Amino acid sequence: MEAVSYIILIGSTLLIASVLTSYLALRIGAPLLLIFLGIGLLAGEDGIGRIAFNDPQTAFLIGSMALAVILFESGFDTKLSSYKAAAWPAMTLATVGVGITTGVIGAAAHYLMNLPWAEALLVGAAVSSTDAAAVFFLLRVGGITLRDRVRSTLEIESGTNDPVAIMLTIILVEAASHGWGSPWHVAEELVRSVFFGGALGLIGGWVVVTFINKAQFETGMNPVVTLTFALFLFGGANVLGGSGYLAVYAAGLYAGNVKLRGALELRRFHAGLTWLSQIVMFVMLGLLATPHEFADIALPALAIAFLLILVARPLAVWICLLPFRFSANETTFIAWVGLRGAVSLLLALVPVLGGLDNGQVVFNTAFIVVVVSLLAQGWTIGSMARWLGLIVPPRRGPVERVELELPGNADQELVAYTVHAKSPAARGQRMPRWARPSLVIRADAVVPLYKAKPLQPGDHVYLFAPPHQLPLIDKLFGGSRALDQDDREFYGDLVLSPDATVEQIAEMYGLPLSLPNAKLTLSDLLRHEFGGSCELGDRVRMGDVELIVRDMDERGISSVGMALEPTMATKPRVPLFRHPTELVGKLRNLWGRQSFRRWKRREQMKDRRGDD
């Protein structure tokens, strides 16, 4: 009993320390996941805590369960509409990108650390996949507002690249232990893992949703059902030869995009459980590490970390995104947000569990890579997005809204707003019938509706509304904000009607006209250019100006912006990520200038000889 009490006391103390330091970390902008890892290191046998934890089996078990919980919540919080714009580039990164990264880092580990090829490639496989926990956490919690396509590509890639990295790791451990197998066998195992994992996940998600909607448990039981089903799916998919990680992600994705009883409470529960899983997983992995062993491999491991960040990941991203319409700045950002985290450390435990001679070297190398990744990339995501001009300026001021889900299957929500002082409602704008309040609280007292008009700043307004109308109601009760320079750079200097034709705009502003596009409206031109799926910030060049998707509603493009000169969002910050045709053109120009200089020097030398 005394030993159990000590274990509980130590574990709870580490959790409390993680929670308290997270407050400080948010104030100084430090990556929280790095803080949690650091607490584990400080509490470990080489730190001030002197806690000896050397049980990779237990660490792998707890870490896998925590990651399953995180991936389920990641899928549960991802909108299916994200896949419409980002599925193909994200899947390419999750497959081809993982392979390229493994090969580049494996070759570096072979020559820098003198590891056999199988074990060197294990280093590459362990750090080849971006960490879903780290990416979701830093993008969503970090308050970074990006274009939907960029954010969705990163989130979908991080949620789906684990099966490929896991299969590569298992295959390479077997190769290091028993020799290389048939390439066809490797491909068969990989396809089966992805297919079974995805199929079982979708079936499991349907079962969870149907069970919760039909059983109508007491509300507190629904989180228990989703949690136990997620863990059951994870274990079952792995036993059947599929990817458990992909299965729980697919189950969460299905459950989060259909009508589910008590969905709002489930989101809150899984958000809190994900926080707990993050802390437990990173603190435990920090406890498992032994920093005194890092000295022997520190220099090559640091070289591999910087090679991954500056060469392998950018090369993989550039090759994978060539067929898709990403700007140079967007490609640069996706390459930079290749965060490595708990997945890399869990994969690096597989060689240790497999009893390989250099298994601990692989784990220690991966640990150093993860720390460098969180330091260099995790700390700079916001500043990198601003430097590249990818931050989407908000269209309106702050909105204070609380959603309360109604019991049963009614397609309505009870929504509470705090009326902002600069909102249209506070300025006396007439409320449409569907947005009229059911209850108004002013100065902590209920005000009869006929006395509540006009609404005043600080009023708490309660009304019933279907979820799809909430963005419209936000405009009524949320604050307005003045247009600043960042807005003009992103949305353009002028506002045009989407129904104006290309011919009219070309004639009005003296722009070159393409005859096949002359009769198209600006809305049709933008939709045609982007395959029918536009989003805010999409740009089309028209002579010396750019046409920009400025605003959208449920019907499509509602306003178009015009930028009179190239902005930061279109000026490539890193020229290496340009399209090959642009690079070839620049190389030709450079070669032409060099050739001209050589020709000029030869002519000058001929003239001198003639004078002599």
PyMOL commands that set and color helices and strands:
alter all, ss='L'
color gray80, all
select helices_A, chain A and resi 2-28+32-43+56-76+81-113+117-126+132-141+148-160+162-178+183-215+219-239+244-255+263-288+291-296+298-321+328-336+342-353+359-378+381-387+433-435+449-451+467-477+485-491+502-509+515-517+522-529+575-577+580-611
alter helices_A, ss='H'
color red, helices_A
select strands_A, chain A and resi 400-405+413-418+439-442+445-447+460-465+494-496+539-542+545-553+556-563
alter strands_A, ss='S'
color yellow, strands_A
deselect
rebuild
show_as cartoon
